[in-house]
Amino acid sequence: MRKSIKYFLIILVVLCLTIEEGECRRKIVRGRKRINRHYMKPLPVPAFVIVILVAIGQLILGAIMYLIMKVAMLDKPFEPRYSHAPISSAEDRPLHIVTNK
């Protein structure tokens, strides 16, 4: 339970760092037009750090997927699931003699 809360908080902090915040919204009235302006705060983390975090996350997910597939499929011994009839030679086959009656 505590581990899941810990991981949830870490993910929440990373998401909060990567989402832009709207500081305020102001309506400007010019004649009959109304203009809405949004003033956004810059991100606390530069864009290249977000790219690096995403890349590291993809590498970690790829490694986890590889380990799951290795355990589930690659480490199991190969067991053929088909059967084949043995090839018989001409000597083993019975001769069919056709007689004219």
Contacts in CASP RR format, 6 or more apart in sequence:
PFRMAT RR
TARGET T0000
AUTHOR 0000-0000-0000
METHOD contacts of the structure
MODEL  1
MRKSIKYFLIILVVLCLTIEEGECRRKIVRGRKRINRHYMKPLPVPAFVI
VILVAIGQLILGAIMYLIMKVAMLDKPFEPRYSHAPISSAEDRPLHIVTN
K
14 53 0 8 1.000
17 43 0 8 1.000
17 44 0 8 1.000
17 45 0 8 1.000
18 43 0 8 1.000
18 45 0 8 1.000
18 50 0 8 1.000
18 53 0 8 1.000
20 40 0 8 1.000
20 41 0 8 1.000
20 42 0 8 1.000
20 43 0 8 1.000
21 40 0 8 1.000
21 41 0 8 1.000
22 38 0 8 1.000
22 39 0 8 1.000
22 40 0 8 1.000
22 41 0 8 1.000
23 39 0 8 1.000
23 40 0 8 1.000
23 41 0 8 1.000
24 38 0 8 1.000
24 39 0 8 1.000
25 36 0 8 1.000
25 37 0 8 1.000
25 38 0 8 1.000
25 39 0 8 1.000
26 36 0 8 1.000
26 37 0 8 1.000
26 39 0 8 1.000
27 34 0 8 1.000
27 35 0 8 1.000
27 36 0 8 1.000
28 34 0 8 1.000
28 35 0 8 1.000
28 36 0 8 1.000
28 37 0 8 1.000
29 35 0 8 1.000
43 50 0 8 1.000
END
